[in-house]
Amino acid sequence: MSAVMTPKQQAQVSQQPSPAAQHGRRRISRRTLWWGAFALLLGLAFLWVYPFIWMLSTSLKTPGEVFGGGLGLIPEVMQWENYRRAWTDGNFSRYLVNTVIVTVATTVLVVVRCALAGYVLGRYRFPGSRIIIVILVATMFVPTGYTIIPVVHLSMSLGILDTHLGMILALAGGSHVAFILVYAGYFRGLPKELEEASIVDGAGFFRTFGRIMLPLSMPVTATVSILTFLFTWNAFFLPLVFSFSNPALRTVSVGMQAFVGENSTDWTGMAAAGVLSMLPVVALFAFMQRYFVEGIAGAVKS
């Protein structure tokens, strides 16, 4: 016998939405949630990027607009003169060349040294290897201020205090423990058959490292190169000490101080110099972004 619904039950059934209507509501709800998250992330991204936009805007303003224009970002008239003043009068062209020389040389030294140390610690087991790792990790907690005095004293003894070479060796001579451990973890995960095949072919230690292991670690090398480049490009303390008696050796971070006077500060010239110093870093990261992400992912997996 078929069940007969009462009028009250029929009214309840008629009030329930159809499956198509329920699916449409869920779709609208998900779309609303997605747009809300997108708007939130867009607002956070704008807050993060705003200082860079403000610096770019300030580099094209007059000093009066900087302090009297409020939060406005669009200059009344583009003041390209600020860039000319920063490049020539502020001697920023020389500082940029110094920074490129110091940064590239330091990055190469750090990559080679950390890759070799990571290769040995990651692929070989020898007495005292764990003690070496513990000592390296302990050096991470030593502030830079405690090491600057022996670094300067050693540089003076070698006669390289006021030279590019001294600055490069001082910047590249740090422990860089994180980079060594990243390389060690990556090399430890590579198959041992690679080294065995290389030995059978008659390759020695350095040939195996240079022709097989180092090319395989390209994602990690890209990550270490970018981080070292950023650190060295923005370094201030060591370049300041090594160029204190020789202003011609200043880097861009130290050269920014040239826009700060005793009674006033050239904010527009400093902003223009900041934009010029930021362009090479942005170009490098845009070029090596894929390798950087792959290196970080590989370090996390290892």
C-alpha positions in Angstrom: 0.0 0.0 0.0 1.5 3.3 -1.0 1.9 5.9 1.7 -0.3 9.0 1.4 1.2 12.3 2.6 -0.9 14.6 4.6 -1.4 18.2 3.5 1.2 19.4 6.1 3.8 17.0 4.8 3.1 18.1 1.3 3.7 21.7 2.3 7.0 20.9 3.9 8.2 19.0 0.8 7.2 21.9 -1.4 9.2 24.3 0.8 12.4 22.4 0.5 14.8 23.7 -2.2 15.5 21.5 -5.2 19.0 19.8 -5.6 19.8 22.3 -8.4 19.0 25.3 -6.1 21.1 23.8 -3.3 24.0 23.3 -5.7 23.6 26.9 -6.9 23.7 28.2 -3.3 26.8 26.3 -2.5 28.5 27.5 -5.7 27.6 31.2 -4.8 28.9 30.6 -1.2 32.2 29.2 -2.5 32.6 32.0 -5.0 31.9 34.6 -2.3 34.4 33.0 0.0 37.0 33.0 -2.8 36.5 36.7 -3.6 36.7 37.6 0.0 40.0 35.8 0.4 41.2 37.4 -2.8 40.3 40.8 -1.5 42.0 40.2 1.8 45.2 39.0 0.2 45.2 41.8 -2.3 44.9 44.3 0.6 47.8 42.6 2.5 49.9 42.6 -0.7 49.3 46.4 -1.2 50.3 47.1 2.4 53.5 45.1 1.8 54.3 46.8 -1.5 53.3 50.3 -0.5 56.7 51.3 1.0 58.3 50.4 -2.4 55.7 52.4 -4.3 56.1 55.3 -1.9 59.9 55.2 -2.4 59.4 55.2 -6.2 57.0 58.1 -6.0 59.3 60.1 -3.6 62.2 59.7 -6.0 60.1 61.7 -8.6 58.9 64.5 -6.3 60.2 67.7 -5.1 61.2 68.1 -1.4 58.1 70.2 -0.8 55.8 67.5 -2.2 57.3 64.9 0.0 56.3 66.6 3.2 53.3 68.6 1.9 51.6 66.1 -0.4 50.2 63.8 2.3 49.7 60.2 1.2 49.5 61.1 -2.5 51.6 58.9 -4.7 51.4 60.7 -8.0 53.9 63.6 -8.4 52.7 66.9 -9.9 55.8 67.0 -12.2 58.2 64.1 -12.7 61.5 65.2 -11.2 64.0 63.1 -13.1 66.7 65.4 -11.9 66.7 63.5 -8.6 68.2 60.4 -10.4 70.8 62.5 -12.1 71.8 64.1 -8.8 72.0 60.7 -7.1 74.0 59.2 -10.0 76.5 62.0 -10.5 76.5 64.4 -7.5 76.0 61.6 -5.0 78.7 59.5 -6.7 76.3 56.7 -6.9 77.7 55.4 -10.1 81.0 54.6 -8.4 79.2 53.0 -5.4 77.2 50.8 -7.7 80.3 49.5 -9.4 81.9 48.8 -6.0 78.8 46.9 -4.9 78.7 44.8 -8.0 82.4 43.8 -7.7 82.1 43.0 -4.0 78.8 41.2 -4.2 79.7 39.0 -7.2 83.1 38.0 -5.8 81.6 37.3 -2.4 78.8 35.2 -3.8 81.2 33.0 -5.8 83.5 32.5 -2.8 80.6 31.6 -0.5 79.0 29.2 -3.0 82.3 27.3 -3.6 83.3 27.2 0.0 79.9 26.1 1.3 79.4 23.6 -1.4 82.7 22.0 -0.7 82.1 21.9 3.1 78.6 20.6 2.6 79.8 17.9 0.2 82.4 16.6 2.7 80.0 16.7 5.7 77.2 15.2 3.7 78.9 12.4 1.9 81.8 11.4 4.2 81.9 10.0 7.7 85.2 10.7 9.6 86.2 11.1 13.2 85.1 14.4 14.5 82.5 15.2 11.8 79.7 15.6 14.3 81.9 17.9 16.5 82.6 20.1 13.5 78.8 20.4 12.8 78.2 21.3 16.4 80.9 24.0 16.3 79.5 25.4 13.1 76.0 25.6 14.6 77.4 27.3 17.7 78.9 30.0 15.6 75.5 31.0 14.4 74.9 32.6 17.9 78.0 34.8 17.9 77.0 38.4 17.0 78.8 40.1 14.2 80.0 42.9 16.6 82.2 40.4 18.5 84.0 39.3 15.3 84.6 42.7 13.7 87.7 43.5 15.9 89.7 40.3 15.0 88.6 40.7 11.4 89.9 44.3 11.2 93.1 43.4 13.1 93.8 40.5 10.7 93.1 42.7 7.7 95.4 45.4 9.0 98.2 42.8 9.5 97.7 41.5 5.9 97.6 45.1 4.5 94.1 44.6 2.9 92.0 46.8 5.2 91.3 49.6 2.7 90.9 47.4 -0.3 88.1 45.5 -2.2 89.9 42.3 -1.5 89.7 42.8 2.3 86.1 43.6 2.1 85.3 40.6 0.0 87.2 38.2 2.3 85.6 39.7 5.3 82.1 39.2 3.9 82.8 35.8 2.5 84.7 34.6 5.5 81.7 34.1 7.8 80.5 30.7 8.9 77.4 30.6 6.6 76.3 27.6 8.6 72.8 27.5 7.1 74.1 27.2 3.6 76.6 24.5 4.5 73.8 22.4 6.2 71.5 22.9 3.1 74.3 21.6 0.8 75.1 18.7 3.2 71.4 17.6 3.3 71.1 17.8 -0.4 74.3 15.9 -1.1 73.5 13.3 1.5 70.3 12.4 -0.5 72.1 11.7 -3.8 72.8 8.1 -4.8 76.2 6.7 -4.0 76.4 5.1 -7.4 77.2 8.5 -8.9 80.5 8.6 -7.0 81.3 5.0 -7.6 80.8 5.4 -11.3 83.0 8.5 -11.2 85.8 6.6 -9.4 85.6 3.8 -11.9 86.1 6.4 -14.7 89.2 7.6 -12.9 87.9 10.9 -11.6 89.3 12.2 -8.3 87.7 14.2 -5.5 87.6 17.6 -7.1 86.7 16.3 -10.5 83.8 14.3 -9.1 82.7 17.4 -7.1 83.0 19.9 -10.0 81.6 17.8 -12.9 79.0 15.7 -11.2 77.9 16.9 -7.7 78.0 20.6 -8.1 75.9 20.7 -11.4 73.3 18.4 -9.7 73.0 20.8 -6.9 72.0 23.7 -9.1 68.7 24.5 -7.3 70.5 24.7 -4.0 73.3 26.7 -5.6 70.7 29.2 -7.0 69.1 29.6 -3.5 72.5 30.1 -1.8 73.5 32.5 -4.6 70.4 34.6 -4.3 70.5 34.8 -0.5 74.2 35.6 -0.4 73.7 38.2 -3.1 70.9 39.9 -1.1 72.9 39.8 2.1 76.1 41.2 0.6 74.3 43.8 -1.5 72.5 45.1 1.6 75.5 44.7 4.0 76.3 47.9 5.9 78.5 47.2 8.9 81.6 45.6 7.3 81.6 47.8 4.2 81.4 50.8 6.5 84.4 49.7 8.5 86.5 48.8 5.4 85.7 52.0 3.6 85.9 54.3 6.6 89.2 55.8 5.6 88.7 55.4 1.9 85.3 56.7 0.7 86.1 55.5 -2.9 85.4 52.0 -1.7 81.9 52.6 -0.4 79.0 50.4 -1.5 75.5 51.5 -2.1 74.3 50.8 1.4 77.1 52.9 2.9 76.8 55.5 0.1 73.3 56.3 1.2 74.8 58.2 4.1 76.0 60.8 1.7 72.5 62.1 1.4 72.3 62.7 5.1 73.8 66.0 6.2 74.3 67.6 9.6 71.3 69.9 9.3 69.2 68.3 6.5 68.5 65.2 4.5 68.1 64.9 0.8 65.1 62.6 0.9 64.3 62.7 -2.8 67.9 62.0 -3.8 68.0 59.1 -1.2 64.8 57.7 -2.7 66.2 57.8 -6.2 69.4 56.1 -5.0 67.3 53.5 -3.3 65.4 52.7 -6.5 68.6 52.4 -8.4 70.1 50.1 -5.9 67.0 47.9 -5.8 66.8 47.3 -9.6 69.6 44.8 -9.9 68.2 42.8 -7.0 64.8 42.6 -8.5 66.2 41.7 -11.9 68.3 38.9 -10.3 65.3 37.4 -8.4 63.0 37.6 -11.4 65.6 35.7 -13.5 66.4 33.0 -10.8 63.0 32.8 -9.1 62.2 29.3 -10.4 65.6 27.9 -9.2 65.1 29.7 -5.9 61.7 28.0 -5.2 63.1 24.6 -6.3 66.1 25.0 -4.0 63.9 25.8 -1.0 61.6 22.9 -1.8 64.6 20.5 -2.1 66.1 21.7 1.2 62.8 21.1 3.0 62.4 17.6 1.6 65.9 16.7 2.5 
